[in-house]
Amino acid sequence: MHDYPVDWPGAGTVELSVHDLPHESATTEWWYVNGHIQAHTGGRYAFFAAFFRRVTGYDPVTQLPRYMHSLTWSINDLNDLQSTYVSRVDKGAPQEGMRRIEAGFGSRDPRIDRGIREVLERGHVPKPDRVFDGQVHIEKNRLGLHYANDSFCKNDDGSYQLHLFDAERRLGAELRIMPQKPPIRHGEDGVVRGSEDESMFYYFIPRCEVTGSLTYQGTELRVAQGQGWYDHEFGVGEVYDVDIAAERQLPAAERKRVIEERRARFDASMVGWNWISVQFDDGTELSVYPEQYVCLNKSAGDHAITIGPRGERAVYTEFTLTELSHWQSAITFVEYPTRWRLQIPEAEIDLQVKTAFDDQEVVTLIARNSFYEGRVDVRGTKRGKRVTGVGFVERSGIGISEDLDTFFDQVGKLVRRSVERMVPKSPTREQAVELIAAPGREYYLDGVDLEQYARTHLHPLREIVDRGGKGWRSYAMNTCIDVVGGDSRDFVQWIAVPELMHVGSLIADDVQDKSTIRRGGPTAHLIYGEAQAITSGTAGYFIGTGHLKHNKLSASAQRALYELYFDVLRAGHAGQALDLDGFAGVVADTVKSGESSLLESRVLAVHRLKTGVPAGCLARMGAIAGGGSSEQVAGLGTFFENLGLAFQIVDDVLNLRGFQHNLKTRAEDVTQGKITLPVAKALGRLSLEERRWLADTLASKPEDMPTISRVVEVLEQCNAVEDCSRMARQLIDDSWQRVSVLLEDSLAKVMLRAFGWYVIERHY
């Protein structure tokens, strides 16, 4: 260990009286415990707590380190299968967050950074993170971590005392954790990689007795039987103590280069991991810890440690941890494995590892938006003998989306999975009852050929859904539940409904517009014929309505939801009727007069009815389900109406300038002779001769590229296209300012703000 800091453990036993204490050399250090508890009431629970401190820089005069502290903990109810977590940070977190963003260490998406900065500049941190209620104090001569009202301390008898409490969540712990085995080194004689490629020393105590009590949902629960696990890591890595003021003085190009080089170095050092701890019923333990450089997609070390009944340590580096099933969060949309097969051939270990329940995610900006920390149950064989056990799994830094394109790819993935469950390609009879009939009216299916039904009715819908799409309408409903303080996890079955409604309208639009391309492939009516496409598309409006029922909603809230749902359909169909009929009379008057305000209002009315109203209604539905106030429901509805309107305006712009990946044919609106908003604006700016030419050319529905290109050129030259872009930005900014003050600062609010920018800056 001579190449490492002098305050690291030497050879032999790790002296807990020395190394449980904070290490002066450490730029990163944390103390972690988890456990499994049988309460005196018979209930079963699991818990974890992690106390962090990190050096963020050094005092320019004293050269003493500046520390930031954070704490995450949770209690997982294994009876009702739910996890409740707490995440807290220092009072200086807003300032440190802004410094890191400016230094180039924020998200990879500048729109997310802008959204976070708006919160940080107000001196807030986005919920669910919250600031400590008091000061953080760490003792130097013994293990004593006092993070405001929470603490982790060493008792004189060698046990650890964990005190946690959160009044808002009615959650707490007063636990004594007594080691039953000696400390064990992890990794290569104790050395592993940290989250930013630090050299970390890592030891753990694999089995402890846990006594005391938990507080869960306001009730104190005495521990009848409990076992725990203790980890301690400390390490030395690069501290990015950036002189922001000095960098601001650099020329813009030079500063950009400096930040990009620093960020590239930082990205290359990012380490993620899957970590599993297991306590077997035979008195032995196991920890598996494969690490990887996330951006480089290569191993940062594979560590498997087995511990015998008396603390015997055996190390293995050859093993496989195969992911067998996954769960995707409806809040962060991150996908996590929930079942694995672990094989360590040399140790003759073959295990099935399964989470006790799916949703054990912790949402926090401390860990790039989220990580997974949850109870697992284990069974399998070891040296030919059957074994069972319990443990914890942690997944950190892997699969996190740090840009909005990736984020909405993940949203779309969950939406498609939800549609697949609701509208299966090969439904069982039970599923067909939900799709066609209702409980008690199963006879509706008498004589129905389910294969024929699926092929003719469901497959056209799935054809378009399965190709992709960002699912932003589903996201609108989902995030409005969370942004008013509700929990979208309670309504995860809703996610498919907006997408099915939207795809139904796309199929009908394509028939009516005689479009040939949709989401990168042939339109549904080219595959299935117009008649079947129309029937299937129409079904998309109604096929998911049964899933809007929810036992957590009052009768009045449920009624309001259905009224809003049918508001969407009425408005959307009215807008489509107007769109199909067009604006020939108004266009003729505009060509004569050069006054375009009436024509522009007609075009905007169609956009509002077809896209704005549906988005606004879906947002209102989400806000109602989340328990939002009437002001929040109205404000979010207006914001999303304007966002939908802006979305359609940007769609008009992109149709002229081209869509990313050719998802639609460029200038398709020109070949169809559509009067879009850029056209309406141009007719108010061009000369009489030019107005006549533009109107006549569009009426002829040109297909030759020279003519189409000339139309686009004329619209660009009179700034009609760019002014539409500016109008979309103004719509979103103005409505956001009105709704923002109604919403508590949260990660959902940050993402909603970033989403507004994403709509107007998109290229698809």
N, C-alpha and C positions, 0 to 999 in steps of 0.2 A: 504493500500500500504506500511505498515511499514516494510515488509519483503524485500522490493526492495530498490534500491539505493536512496539516499536522493535527487538526482536531478531529480527524476521522479515526474510526477504530483501527487498531493494529491487528496483528494476527491473534487468533484465539477467540475467547468468548467476548461478545459485545457487552461492555459494562453499562448496564441500564442507568446506574446512578450518575454516569457521565453523559451518555449519549442520548438519553431521553430529553436532555436539556437542549435549548436552542444552540445552534452552532454559529460562531462568529463568521466563519468562512462562507456560510451558505448564502447564495443569492436566491435560492428557492428552497423552501422547507415546508413539510406538512406532517401532521399527525392525524391518524385515521383509525376509527374503530367501526366494527360492524358486529351484529349479534342476532340471535334467534331466541325468542322468548315465548314461554307458555305462561299466560297470566293465571292468577288464582281463580278467575272466572271461567277458565277453560279456553279462552280466546288465544289465538296464535298470532304473533307479530314478529316483524324483523325491523332492524333499524341500522342506520349508519350515520356517522358524523365525521366531517373532515375540516380541520382547522389549517388554514394556509397563511403563509407570509412570504412575500417576495420583495427583493430589492428592486426599486424602480430608478434609483439614481443615487448620487452622493452630494452632500452639502459642499458647495464650492469653497467654503472656508475651513470647516473642520474635517472634511472628507469622510464624515460618518455617513453610513448608508441611510437612505430614506426607504421605509418599509410601507407596503400596502398589505392589508389583511382582509381575509374573507372567510366565510364559514358557510358550508352547506350541510344540511342534515335532513333526514326523513324518517318517518315511521310508516311501515307498510303493513296494512291489515290483511292477513292471509285468510281471513274468514270472508270478509266482504270484497276482497280482491281489489283494493285501492291503495294508492300511495299518496301521502301528503308530505310535501317537502318545504323547506325554508332555505332561503339564500340571502345572506347579508354581506355588506361590503363597508369599507371605511368611508368616513365623511368626505375624505379627499378624493373619492372615486370619480366624481364628475370632472374634476380638473385633470386627474391622471388619464381619464378616458379621452379627453380632448387632446391632451399632449400626444398620446399614442396615435390617434387618428392623424394628427398633423405630421407626425414623424413617419407616417406610412404604414402603421401596423394595424389599421382598422380592417374593415371588410374589404373584399376584393371588388365590391360594387360601390362606386362613389355615392349612389343614391341611398343606400343603406347607411353609409357614413353620415350623409347630410341629415337623414332622419334622426340618427342617434345624437348628432351634435345639437339639434334643436332641443332635445331633452336635456343634455348635459349643460348647455349654456344657461339653462334655467336653474342650475344647481341641483338637478334631480338625477336619479338613476331610474331606468325603465323597470317597472314591475315585470316579473315577480321578484327581481332583486330589490332589496331595501337596505337602507343605511342603518348601521348599528345605532341603538338607542343611547349608547354612552361611549366611553373611551375604551380603547384596547390597551391592555397592559400585559406584558410578558415578563415573568420573573426570570432572573438570571442564575440564581443559585439552586433552584429546584425546578422541576417541571410544574409550571403554573401558567396556563394560558387563560387569560381573562378577556374575553371578547365581549365587552359590555356586560350584558346580563347572563351570558353563556360562558361556560368554563370547562377546562379539562386539566386536571391536576393530579399529581402523584401523592398518595398517602404514605404515612410513615411505615406502614406494614407492607409496602411494595405494590399495593393495588392502585388502580386509577379511578378517579372520581369524575364522572361525566354529568354535568348539569346543563340542561337545555330547557328553554321555555319560550313559547310564542303564544301570546294572548289572543291575537287575531284568529289564529288557526286552532286555538284551544288544544295545544299540542305541547308535550314536554317529556323530559326524562330526568330521573335522578337515580343513576346507576353506579354501582361499584363493580369494577372489572378486575378480577384477580387472576394473574397469570397462573397457568397450570403446567406450562412448559417453558424451556429456556428460549431466548431470542434466536432466531434463525436468519442467516444471511440469504438474500435472494440473489438472482443474477449470477455474475461471474465473481464469486467470493464477495458478494455484497454490492457489486457495481452494475447499474442499469443506466438507461438513457432517460432523461427528463423530457417534458413536453416540448422544449425548445432545444433539444439535443444536449442538455447539460449532462455532465457526469454526476450521477446521483448515487449516494450510498443508501441501501435499502435493507432494513432488517424488519422482522415481524415476529410476533408471538402468536402461534397458530391456534392456541386453545386457551380460553380463559373462562372462569366461572363468572356469571353475571347475576347480580342480585340488586334489589331496589324496587323501583316502580317506574311505570310509564304513565303519562297523561295523554289520553286519546279521546278526541271529541268531548273534552272537558271532564272526563271521568278518570280518576286515578286507578291504575291497575297494578296491583302488587305482583311481582315476579315470583311464580311458583318454581320455575326451572328456566335457566338461561345459560347459554354458552356464547362466547364472543371471540373476536379476532382483533389484533392490534398491529398497525403498520406505522413505521416512521421512516421518512425519506428526507434527505438533505443533500444539496449538491451545489456545484459551482458552474455557472455558465456565463455567457456574454450578457452584460447589462447595457441596454441601448439608452444611455443617458444623453439624449440628443439636445443640443443647444438650439432650441427652436428659434429664439430671437436672432441668433447669428445666421441660421439658414434662411430666414426671411429676407436677409440682406443680399442673398445671392441672386444673380440673374435668373429669370424664370426657367430657362432651359437647363441651366446648371443645377438649380434646385431639384427640378424634375428628375434629372439623371441621378443625383445623389440619393433621392428617395427611392427610385426604382431599383438601384443597385442594393440598397439596404434591404428593401423588401424581398428582393430575389434571394439574398443571403438568408433572410429570416424564413422564407417559405421553404428553402432547401433544408432547413434545420427542424421543421415541424415534425413532431413524432406523435403518432396515435397508437392506441393499443386496445386489445381485449385482455382483460384480467379476470381470472376466476380463482376464488378460494373455496376449498371444500373441506368440511369436517366430517369424516366418516364415522359411522356408528361403531366401528371396531377400535376407535381411539387413535387413529392415524389421520393425517391431513395431507393436503395437496394444494399447490398453487401453480397455476399456469399463466405465463405472461409473455405472449408474443407481441413484440413492438414493431412498428414500421414507420419509415419516413413517408409521410402521407403524400407529398407532392412528387416525390421521386419513385414511389411505389416499389420500395425495396425494404428488406428486413433491417430493423435496427437492433435485432437480438431476439432470440427465442429461448425462453427460460421455463423449465418445469422443475419444481422442487417437491419431493415427497418427504414427509416427516414421520418417523416411526413412533411407536408408543412411548419411548423414553426420550424423544427429541432427536433421533438419528436423522441426519440430513443426507439425501441423495439427489444428485443433479442430473438432469437429462436435457439435451439440446435437440434431440431428434424426436419430433412428435407431430401429429396432425390434429388440427382443430377444425373440423368441417362444419360449416353452417348448413343446417337442415331446414329451417323455417324462419320466417321473418315477420315482423310487425312494423307498421308505419304509423308514425305519430300524426294525429289530426291537428296538432298545434304547430309544430315545427316542420312537419312533413318529412322528417328524417326517418330512414329505414334502419331498424335494428334487428340483428339476429336474436331469436328467442329459444332456439334449440340447436344443440351441437352434438357431434360425436367426437370424443377425445380419445385418441389412441397414442400410447407411449409403448412401442414394441419392447424396448429393453427392460422396462418395468413390468411388462405383461399386464398393462392397464388398458381397458376398453370400456369407456363410460358413455352413457347418455346423460347430457346436461340439459335441463329444461327450466325456463323461468316459471316461477310460481303463478304468475299472470303476466299478461303482455305489457300493460302500461306502467312501467316503473321509471319513466323518463324524468329527468330534472332539467327544467328550462331555466337557463341563466346565461347572461352575457359573460360571466366569469370564464366559461368554457366554450367560447365561440357559439353561443346560443343554447347548447344543450349537451348533456351526456346521459348515459344510461347507468343506473346503479340499482340492482335489484336482487332479490332472493332467488336462488335456484335450488332445484331438487335434483339429486344425482343418484343414478343406479348403474350397475354394470358388474364387471369382473376385475379382480386384481389378483395376479398369480393364480388364476383358475378358480378363485373363490368369489361368491356373490358378495357385493358390497352395496350399501346405500349411504347417503349422506345429504347434508344441506350445505349451502354456501352462498356466496355473492358473486355477481358478475358486474364488471365495470367495462363500458365501452366509451372511449373518449377520443375525440379528434378525427374519427373516421366517418366518412359519408356526410359531413356537414356541408351544406350549401352556403357559400360565401358570396354568391352573386345571384341576381334575380332571375337570370335565364335558367340557371340550375335549379333555383328554388321552385320556379313554376314548372319545370320539368318534373320535379318531385310532386308538386301539387297535381299535375296531370296524371301522374302514375297512380296516386291514391284515388283520384276520381275514376279512372278506368277500372281499377279493382272494385270500387264500389258499384259501378255500373255492371260489371261482370257478375257480381253477386245478385244484383237486383234483376238483371235481364240476362240470364244465362243462355248460351247458344243452344244448349240441349237441356231444357228444363225438365225436372221431375214432375210428376203429377202434383205434388204438394206445392212446388214453385209455380206451376201453371195456374193453380187455384188462386194464388195471390195476384197473378198477372191478368187473369181473365174474369174470375168470379170473386167469391168472398167466402169466409167460413160460414157454413150452413147452406151454401148454394153451390156445392161441389158438382151437382148434376149438370151445371152449365157445360161441363167438360165431356158429358156423355157423347160418344161418337167422334170426339175431336182427335185427329191424328196429330200428336205432339210434334213429330218430326216435320210435318207439313206446316204446322203453325209456326214453329221456330224459323223455318227456312223463309217463309213468306212474310212474316210479321216482325220477327226479332232481328234477323240477320242484317237487313238494311240499316237499322239503327246501329248495330254493333260495327258494321262496316266502317262507318264514319267515326264513331267514338274511338274505336281501337287504333285509329291512325295517329292519334295524338291530340293536339290542342292543349292549351295552357290551363284550361279549367278555371279561368279567373272568376267566372260568375259563381261557381261553387265556393271559391275562396272568399268572395265578397260576403256571401251568407255566413260562412264559417267564421271569418275574422270579426264580423260585427257582433257575434255572440261573445267573443273574448274581449273585445275592446271596450265593452260596457261593463265588464266584470263578471260575465258568465263563464261557462265552461263548455267549449265546443265538443269536448269528448262525450258529453251526454247526448249529442245530436249527430254523431258521426254518420248515422244512416242517411242523413239528408244530403250528403255530398253528391250523390248521383243525380238528384232530382233536377237541379239547374242545368246540368250538362245534358240530360235527356231532353229537357225542354228546348234548350238551345239547338241541339243537333236536329231535333224535329223540325225546327224552323229553317235550318240550313238545307235540309233535304227538300223541303217545299220550295224554298227560294231558288234552289238550283234547277228544279223543274220549270218554274215560272220564268227564270232568266235564261234558260237553255245553257247553263254553265256546263263546262266539261271537266273542270278540275276542282277538287275540294280536298284540302289538307294533304296536298301532294299526290293525289291519286284521282282516278276517274270518279265522277259523281255517282251517287247511289242509283239514280234513274238510268244511267248508262249500263249498269250491271244488272239491275233487277227489273227494269222497265218502269215507265212513268206511273202506271196505276199502282203497282205494289209499293213504289217509293213514296207516293202520296199517302197511302194508307198507313205505312209504317211511320212516316214522318209525323203524321197527325197523332198517332199513338204516343209519340214521345212527349206530347203536351200533358198527357194524363196518366201514363203508366206508373209513375212514381208517387201519385198523390196519397196513396194509402200509407206511405212511410212518413208522412208529415204528422201523423198522430203521435202524441207523446204524453206519457202519464205524469211528467213533471210540469206540464203546463195547465193552467186553469182553463175552464171552458171558454171564458171571454178571450184569453190569449189565443186559444186554438181557433176560435171563430175569426179573430183578426188575421191569423195566418192564412186561412183559406180565402178570406176576402182579398188579401193582397195577392195571393197566388192567381186568382181569377182576374184581378186587375192587370196582371202581366199579360194574360192571354187576350183580354179585350183590347188593351192598348197595342199590343204587338200586331194583332190581326188588322186593326184599324190602320196602323202605320203601313203595313204591307199593301193594303188595298189602295191607299193613297200613292204609294210608291209605284205600284203597277200601272195605275192610271196616268201617272206623270203630271207634268205642269205645262202642257202645250200652250194653253191660253195665256198663262202668266208669262211664259217665255216670250211669246209673240209681243206682248205689251212691253216687256223689258227691252227687247231688241229695238222697238220703236222709240222708247223714251230714254233708255240708258239708265233708268232708275231701278236698282236691283233689290231694294230693301224687302219688298213683298216676296220676291222669289226666294231670297235667302231665308226668310222666315218660314216659307213653305217647305224648303229642304230641311231646315232645322227641326221642323215639326215632325217630319218623317223619322229623322234620326232619333229624336226624343222618344217617340212612341215605340219604335222598334228596338232601341238599345238602351236609352236613358231610363225610361220607366221600368223595364224589367230589372235593370241593375238596381235602381232605387228601391223597388218593391222587395227584392231579395235581401237587400241590406236592412230594410225595415223588419223583415221577418226574422233575420238573425238578431237584431237588437231587441226585439220583443222576446225572443226565446232566451236571450241572455239576461233578461230582467232590467233592461235599460229604461231610463226615464222617458217621458213623452218628448222632452226636448232632445234627448239623445237619439231617439227613434227618428224624429223629424229631421234632425241635423244630418245624421248618417244617410237617410234616404235622399236628401237633397244633394249631399256630396256625391253619392254614387250615381244619381241621375245625371249630374254634370260630368262625372267621370265617364259614364256611358256615352254621353253626348260627345265628349272629347275623344273617346275611343273611335267613334264613327267618323268624326272629322279627320282624325289621323289616318283612318282607313281610306278616306277619300284621297288624302295626300299620298299615302303609300301606293295606292292604285296607279298614281301617275308617275311616282318616282321609283317604284319597284319594291317587291316584297323579298325579304331574306329567304334564301333557299327556293325561290320560285313557287311559294306555297299557293299563289294565285297568279294568273296571267297578268303581266304588266299592261296597264291602260285598258283593261277589260271593260271598264266603265265607258270608255270612249267608243269601243267597238259595239257596245250595246246602246249607245246614244243616250246615256244617263245624264241627267242634270244634277251634278253633285255640287257641293258647296263651293269648291274652287271655280267651277263653271259659272255659278250664280254670281259670285263676286266679280269675275272677269267681265261679265255682261254689263256690269255697272261702271267699268273702267275703260273699255275699248271704244274706238270710234264706231260710228254707225256701220261703216263698211265692214269693219272687223267683226262687229256683233253679228251682222247678217251671215258672214262667212262661217263663224263659229257655230251658230245655230243650225245653219243648213248642213254643215259638215257632220255634226252630231246626229242630225235627223237621218242622214244617209247611212249611219252605222258603218263607218269605214273599216276596212280590214287590211288595207295596204299600209305598210310601215311608214313610208314617207309622210302620208297624210296624218297618221296617228302621231308621229313624232312632231309634226308641225303644230298640232293641237296642244300637245304638252308644252312645247316651246312658248306658244302664245300665253298660256296660263302662267308659266313661270315668269315671263318677261314683264307682265303687268303686276307681279307680286301677289297674285291671288292665292297661289299655293302657299307661299311663306306666311301670308297674313292668316291663313287658316291654321297653320301651326301655332302662330302666336295666340290666336283666339282660344285654341285648345288649352294652351298653358295657362291663360288667364282664367278660364273657367275653373280649372282645378285649383289654382292658387287662391282665388277668391273664396270658393266654397270651403276649402280647407281651413282658412283663417276663421271662418264662422263656426265650424264644428270642432276645431281643435280645443277650444277653451272648455268644451263640454266633456272632454275625455281625460281621464287620468293617464299620466305618462306610463306607458307600458311597452313591452316588446311588440305586442300586437299593434299598438298605435304607431310605433316606429316603422313597422313593415307596411302598414296601411299608407303612411305618408310616402314611403319609398315606392309603393305600388302606383300612386298617383303620378309620380315622375316617370315611372316605367311605362305607363300607358302612352304618355306623350313623347317619349324618347325611343319607342320601340321601332323595330325594323321588320316585323313579321305581320 
